[in-house]
């Protein structure tokens, strides 16, 4: 995940960050009250880095861990801080794995 340096992001950018369709993000907005992007005068959604972090947690619960929406809602209510820590570790491990895979490819080409 790239660093979030802007104050607001469009839904298309957020969908690209998460690798999900925009419709999925809109659905999650309906299901999870924690997500409440502001809107421009023309009605476009504007997501803050905090909104995106919440969406990353939801993505982790639903897409990675395979929880149903209701179970993910329950986890968000009772255990959000712990989930956030697990997501951070999971993301770091994914980055390390990617680096190791690159190294393995380079080494296998040298043989």
mmCIF file of the C-alpha atoms, coordinates in Angstrom:
data_MODEL
# 
_entry.id   MODEL 
# 
loop_
_atom_site.group_PDB 
_atom_site.id 
_atom_site.type_symbol 
_atom_site.label_atom_id 
_atom_site.label_alt_id 
_atom_site.label_comp_id 
_atom_site.label_asym_id 
_atom_site.label_entity_id 
_atom_site.label_seq_id 
_atom_site.pdbx_PDB_ins_code 
_atom_site.Cartn_x 
_atom_site.Cartn_y 
_atom_site.Cartn_z 
_atom_site.occupancy 
_atom_site.B_iso_or_equiv 
_atom_site.pdbx_formal_charge 
_atom_site.auth_seq_id 
_atom_site.auth_comp_id 
_atom_site.auth_asym_id 
_atom_site.auth_atom_id 
_atom_site.pdbx_PDB_model_num 
ATOM 1   C CA . UNK A 1 1   ? 0.000   0.000   0.000   1.00 0.00 ? 1   UNK A CA 1 
ATOM 2   C CA . UNK A 1 2   ? 1.371   3.350   -0.910  1.00 0.00 ? 2   UNK A CA 1 
ATOM 3   C CA . UNK A 1 3   ? 1.731   6.284   1.454   1.00 0.00 ? 3   UNK A CA 1 
ATOM 4   C CA . UNK A 1 4   ? -1.373  8.398   1.694   1.00 0.00 ? 4   UNK A CA 1 
ATOM 5   C CA . UNK A 1 5   ? -0.150  11.972  1.458   1.00 0.00 ? 5   UNK A CA 1 
ATOM 6   C CA . UNK A 1 6   ? -3.196  13.780  0.100   1.00 0.00 ? 6   UNK A CA 1 
ATOM 7   C CA . UNK A 1 7   ? -5.994  15.084  2.297   1.00 0.00 ? 7   UNK A CA 1 
ATOM 8   C CA . UNK A 1 8   ? -8.739  13.499  0.180   1.00 0.00 ? 8   UNK A CA 1 
ATOM 9   C CA . UNK A 1 9   ? -8.978  10.680  -2.363  1.00 0.00 ? 9   UNK A CA 1 
ATOM 10  C CA . UNK A 1 10  ? -11.608 9.870   -4.986  1.00 0.00 ? 10  UNK A CA 1 
ATOM 11  C CA . UNK A 1 11  ? -13.453 6.563   -4.899  1.00 0.00 ? 11  UNK A CA 1 
ATOM 12  C CA . UNK A 1 12  ? -11.614 5.369   -8.010  1.00 0.00 ? 12  UNK A CA 1 
ATOM 13  C CA . UNK A 1 13  ? -8.258  5.905   -6.306  1.00 0.00 ? 13  UNK A CA 1 
ATOM 14  C CA . UNK A 1 14  ? -9.441  4.054   -3.204  1.00 0.00 ? 14  UNK A CA 1 
ATOM 15  C CA . UNK A 1 15  ? -10.760 1.182   -5.326  1.00 0.00 ? 15  UNK A CA 1 
ATOM 16  C CA . UNK A 1 16  ? -7.359  0.934   -7.015  1.00 0.00 ? 16  UNK A CA 1 
ATOM 17  C CA . UNK A 1 17  ? -5.540  0.974   -3.643  1.00 0.00 ? 17  UNK A CA 1 
ATOM 18  C CA . UNK A 1 18  ? -7.695  -1.877  -2.362  1.00 0.00 ? 18  UNK A CA 1 
ATOM 19  C CA . UNK A 1 19  ? -8.074  -3.822  -5.598  1.00 0.00 ? 19  UNK A CA 1 
ATOM 20  C CA . UNK A 1 20  ? -11.863 -3.908  -5.413  1.00 0.00 ? 20  UNK A CA 1 
ATOM 21  C CA . UNK A 1 21  ? -14.614 -2.419  -7.600  1.00 0.00 ? 21  UNK A CA 1 
ATOM 22  C CA . UNK A 1 22  ? -16.064 0.956   -6.662  1.00 0.00 ? 22  UNK A CA 1 
ATOM 23  C CA . UNK A 1 23  ? -19.419 -0.743  -6.101  1.00 0.00 ? 23  UNK A CA 1 
ATOM 24  C CA . UNK A 1 24  ? -17.870 -2.800  -3.306  1.00 0.00 ? 24  UNK A CA 1 
ATOM 25  C CA . UNK A 1 25  ? -16.722 0.340   -1.538  1.00 0.00 ? 25  UNK A CA 1 
ATOM 26  C CA . UNK A 1 26  ? -20.169 1.910   -1.879  1.00 0.00 ? 26  UNK A CA 1 
ATOM 27  C CA . UNK A 1 27  ? -21.725 -1.282  -0.468  1.00 0.00 ? 27  UNK A CA 1 
ATOM 28  C CA . UNK A 1 28  ? -19.322 -1.279  2.485   1.00 0.00 ? 28  UNK A CA 1 
ATOM 29  C CA . UNK A 1 29  ? -20.305 2.348   3.153   1.00 0.00 ? 29  UNK A CA 1 
ATOM 30  C CA . UNK A 1 30  ? -23.904 1.207   3.554   1.00 0.00 ? 30  UNK A CA 1 
ATOM 31  C CA . UNK A 1 31  ? -22.988 -1.684  5.833   1.00 0.00 ? 31  UNK A CA 1 
ATOM 32  C CA . UNK A 1 32  ? -20.306 -0.075  8.021   1.00 0.00 ? 32  UNK A CA 1 
ATOM 33  C CA . UNK A 1 33  ? -21.204 3.217   9.708   1.00 0.00 ? 33  UNK A CA 1 
ATOM 34  C CA . UNK A 1 34  ? -17.479 3.767   10.403  1.00 0.00 ? 34  UNK A CA 1 
ATOM 35  C CA . UNK A 1 35  ? -17.065 4.764   6.759   1.00 0.00 ? 35  UNK A CA 1 
ATOM 36  C CA . UNK A 1 36  ? -18.505 8.172   6.050   1.00 0.00 ? 36  UNK A CA 1 
ATOM 37  C CA . UNK A 1 37  ? -16.652 10.046  3.324   1.00 0.00 ? 37  UNK A CA 1 
ATOM 38  C CA . UNK A 1 38  ? -17.398 13.708  2.877   1.00 0.00 ? 38  UNK A CA 1 
ATOM 39  C CA . UNK A 1 39  ? -18.863 14.859  -0.409  1.00 0.00 ? 39  UNK A CA 1 
ATOM 40  C CA . UNK A 1 40  ? -18.102 17.703  -2.752  1.00 0.00 ? 40  UNK A CA 1 
ATOM 41  C CA . UNK A 1 41  ? -20.811 20.125  -3.843  1.00 0.00 ? 41  UNK A CA 1 
ATOM 42  C CA . UNK A 1 42  ? -21.341 17.918  -6.886  1.00 0.00 ? 42  UNK A CA 1 
ATOM 43  C CA . UNK A 1 43  ? -21.748 14.812  -4.735  1.00 0.00 ? 43  UNK A CA 1 
ATOM 44  C CA . UNK A 1 44  ? -18.382 13.146  -5.320  1.00 0.00 ? 44  UNK A CA 1 
ATOM 45  C CA . UNK A 1 45  ? -17.093 11.116  -2.393  1.00 0.00 ? 45  UNK A CA 1 
ATOM 46  C CA . UNK A 1 46  ? -13.884 12.289  -0.722  1.00 0.00 ? 46  UNK A CA 1 
ATOM 47  C CA . UNK A 1 47  ? -12.081 9.716   1.411   1.00 0.00 ? 47  UNK A CA 1 
ATOM 48  C CA . UNK A 1 48  ? -9.571  10.725  4.064   1.00 0.00 ? 48  UNK A CA 1 
ATOM 49  C CA . UNK A 1 49  ? -6.568  8.547   4.904   1.00 0.00 ? 49  UNK A CA 1 
ATOM 50  C CA . UNK A 1 50  ? -8.505  7.488   8.051   1.00 0.00 ? 50  UNK A CA 1 
ATOM 51  C CA . UNK A 1 51  ? -11.445 6.365   5.878   1.00 0.00 ? 51  UNK A CA 1 
ATOM 52  C CA . UNK A 1 52  ? -9.036  4.390   3.711   1.00 0.00 ? 52  UNK A CA 1 
ATOM 53  C CA . UNK A 1 53  ? -7.482  2.722   6.760   1.00 0.00 ? 53  UNK A CA 1 
ATOM 54  C CA . UNK A 1 54  ? -10.963 1.665   7.894   1.00 0.00 ? 54  UNK A CA 1 
ATOM 55  C CA . UNK A 1 55  ? -11.651 0.287   4.422   1.00 0.00 ? 55  UNK A CA 1 
ATOM 56  C CA . UNK A 1 56  ? -8.333  -1.604  4.526   1.00 0.00 ? 56  UNK A CA 1 
ATOM 57  C CA . UNK A 1 57  ? -9.410  -3.229  7.796   1.00 0.00 ? 57  UNK A CA 1 
ATOM 58  C CA . UNK A 1 58  ? -12.777 -4.193  6.310   1.00 0.00 ? 58  UNK A CA 1 
ATOM 59  C CA . UNK A 1 59  ? -11.050 -5.528  3.200   1.00 0.00 ? 59  UNK A CA 1 
ATOM 60  C CA . UNK A 1 60  ? -8.733  -7.614  5.394   1.00 0.00 ? 60  UNK A CA 1 
ATOM 61  C CA . UNK A 1 61  ? -11.640 -9.050  7.394   1.00 0.00 ? 61  UNK A CA 1 
ATOM 62  C CA . UNK A 1 62  ? -13.852 -9.851  4.419   1.00 0.00 ? 62  UNK A CA 1 
ATOM 63  C CA . UNK A 1 63  ? -11.481 -10.619 1.554   1.00 0.00 ? 63  UNK A CA 1 
ATOM 64  C CA . UNK A 1 64  ? -8.419  -12.003 3.355   1.00 0.00 ? 64  UNK A CA 1 
ATOM 65  C CA . UNK A 1 65  ? -9.905  -13.662 6.433   1.00 0.00 ? 65  UNK A CA 1 
ATOM 66  C CA . UNK A 1 66  ? -13.121 -14.636 4.640   1.00 0.00 ? 66  UNK A CA 1 
ATOM 67  C CA . UNK A 1 67  ? -15.575 -13.285 7.203   1.00 0.00 ? 67  UNK A CA 1 
ATOM 68  C CA . UNK A 1 68  ? -19.166 -12.524 6.289   1.00 0.00 ? 68  UNK A CA 1 
ATOM 69  C CA . UNK A 1 69  ? -20.241 -8.879  6.534   1.00 0.00 ? 69  UNK A CA 1 
ATOM 70  C CA . UNK A 1 70  ? -22.086 -9.415  9.827   1.00 0.00 ? 70  UNK A CA 1 
ATOM 71  C CA . UNK A 1 71  ? -19.066 -11.118 11.417  1.00 0.00 ? 71  UNK A CA 1 
ATOM 72  C CA . UNK A 1 72  ? -16.793 -8.333  10.143  1.00 0.00 ? 72  UNK A CA 1 
ATOM 73  C CA . UNK A 1 73  ? -19.128 -5.741  11.678  1.00 0.00 ? 73  UNK A CA 1 
ATOM 74  C CA . UNK A 1 74  ? -18.946 -7.535  15.019  1.00 0.00 ? 74  UNK A CA 1 
ATOM 75  C CA . UNK A 1 75  ? -15.155 -7.698  14.858  1.00 0.00 ? 75  UNK A CA 1 
ATOM 76  C CA . UNK A 1 76  ? -14.954 -3.995  14.031  1.00 0.00 ? 76  UNK A CA 1 
ATOM 77  C CA . UNK A 1 77  ? -17.016 -3.165  17.108  1.00 0.00 ? 77  UNK A CA 1 
ATOM 78  C CA . UNK A 1 78  ? -15.253 -5.352  19.650  1.00 0.00 ? 78  UNK A CA 1 
ATOM 79  C CA . UNK A 1 79  ? -11.706 -5.719  18.374  1.00 0.00 ? 79  UNK A CA 1 
ATOM 80  C CA . UNK A 1 80  ? -10.722 -2.921  15.958  1.00 0.00 ? 80  UNK A CA 1 
ATOM 81  C CA . UNK A 1 81  ? -7.373  -2.030  17.575  1.00 0.00 ? 81  UNK A CA 1 
ATOM 82  C CA . UNK A 1 82  ? -6.188  -5.629  17.575  1.00 0.00 ? 82  UNK A CA 1 
ATOM 83  C CA . UNK A 1 83  ? -7.318  -6.105  13.970  1.00 0.00 ? 83  UNK A CA 1 
ATOM 84  C CA . UNK A 1 84  ? -5.446  -2.966  12.970  1.00 0.00 ? 84  UNK A CA 1 
ATOM 85  C CA . UNK A 1 85  ? -2.254  -4.353  14.525  1.00 0.00 ? 85  UNK A CA 1 
ATOM 86  C CA . UNK A 1 86  ? -2.725  -7.714  12.784  1.00 0.00 ? 86  UNK A CA 1 
ATOM 87  C CA . UNK A 1 87  ? -3.320  -5.970  9.472   1.00 0.00 ? 87  UNK A CA 1 
ATOM 88  C CA . UNK A 1 88  ? -0.107  -4.000  9.877   1.00 0.00 ? 88  UNK A CA 1 
ATOM 89  C CA . UNK A 1 89  ? 1.876   -7.187  10.532  1.00 0.00 ? 89  UNK A CA 1 
ATOM 90  C CA . UNK A 1 90  ? 0.120   -8.961  7.649   1.00 0.00 ? 90  UNK A CA 1 
ATOM 91  C CA . UNK A 1 91  ? 0.977   -6.095  5.272   1.00 0.00 ? 91  UNK A CA 1 
ATOM 92  C CA . UNK A 1 92  ? 4.611   -6.081  6.390   1.00 0.00 ? 92  UNK A CA 1 
ATOM 93  C CA . UNK A 1 93  ? 4.840   -9.842  5.862   1.00 0.00 ? 93  UNK A CA 1 
ATOM 94  C CA . UNK A 1 94  ? 3.346   -9.484  2.377   1.00 0.00 ? 94  UNK A CA 1 
ATOM 95  C CA . UNK A 1 95  ? 5.977   -6.855  1.541   1.00 0.00 ? 95  UNK A CA 1 
ATOM 96  C CA . UNK A 1 96  ? 8.764   -9.123  2.802   1.00 0.00 ? 96  UNK A CA 1 
ATOM 97  C CA . UNK A 1 97  ? 7.363   -12.033 0.810   1.00 0.00 ? 97  UNK A CA 1 
ATOM 98  C CA . UNK A 1 98  ? 7.300   -9.923  -2.349  1.00 0.00 ? 98  UNK A CA 1 
ATOM 99  C CA . UNK A 1 99  ? 10.920  -8.898  -1.825  1.00 0.00 ? 99  UNK A CA 1 
ATOM 100 C CA . UNK A 1 100 ? 11.941  -12.517 -1.255  1.00 0.00 ? 100 UNK A CA 1 
ATOM 101 C CA . UNK A 1 101 ? 10.146  -13.627 -4.423  1.00 0.00 ? 101 UNK A CA 1 
ATOM 102 C CA . UNK A 1 102 ? 12.041  -10.997 -6.418  1.00 0.00 ? 102 UNK A CA 1 
ATOM 103 C CA . UNK A 1 103 ? 15.326  -12.178 -4.895  1.00 0.00 ? 103 UNK A CA 1 
ATOM 104 C CA . UNK A 1 104 ? 14.464  -15.788 -5.720  1.00 0.00 ? 104 UNK A CA 1 
ATOM 105 C CA . UNK A 1 105 ? 13.760  -14.910 -9.354  1.00 0.00 ? 105 UNK A CA 1 
ATOM 106 C CA . UNK A 1 106 ? 17.067  -13.060 -9.632  1.00 0.00 ? 106 UNK A CA 1 
ATOM 107 C CA . UNK A 1 107 ? 18.953  -15.955 -8.062  1.00 0.00 ? 107 UNK A CA 1 
ATOM 108 C CA . UNK A 1 108 ? 17.253  -18.549 -10.257 1.00 0.00 ? 108 UNK A CA 1 
ATOM 109 C CA . UNK A 1 109 ? 18.235  -16.570 -13.387 1.00 0.00 ? 109 UNK A CA 1 
ATOM 110 C CA . UNK A 1 110 ? 21.882  -16.612 -12.312 1.00 0.00 ? 110 UNK A CA 1 
ATOM 111 C CA . UNK A 1 111 ? 22.049  -20.413 -12.313 1.00 0.00 ? 111 UNK A CA 1 
# 
